[in-house]
């Protein structure tokens, strides 16, 4: 049976990598876009998928700049994927920690 949690060839992943210091989450994370090989689709198709993942990744800094947008997205997510319980957007987190997300933060055919 195919599992949606196992990465497969041609997958493009948006990864939130938590920053952990001395075993504790520091409330910061890196936003990474990564491709996983072997790639069997065209380079143009891979680039288009990476472009879409990069657009999705850019939502995080946009949310940090616009709390109203962040709250709208949380509300929309609840409608699309079910009740988020007590989850609320925390504008005080630091998504980028050391500023790791850039337009060049992508790996095709490898792992971050």
QUIZIUR-V998064 format. One record per run of one state. SS is the DSSP state (H for helix, E for strand, - for the rest). FROM is the first residue (numbers start at 1). TO is the last residue. Records with the same first field share a line. If there is no record, write none. Layout:
SS=FROM-TO, FROM-TO
This chain:
-=1-11, 22-23, 36-42, 66-66, 82-93, 95-105, 108-112
E=12-21, 24-35, 94-94, 106-107
H=43-65, 67-81
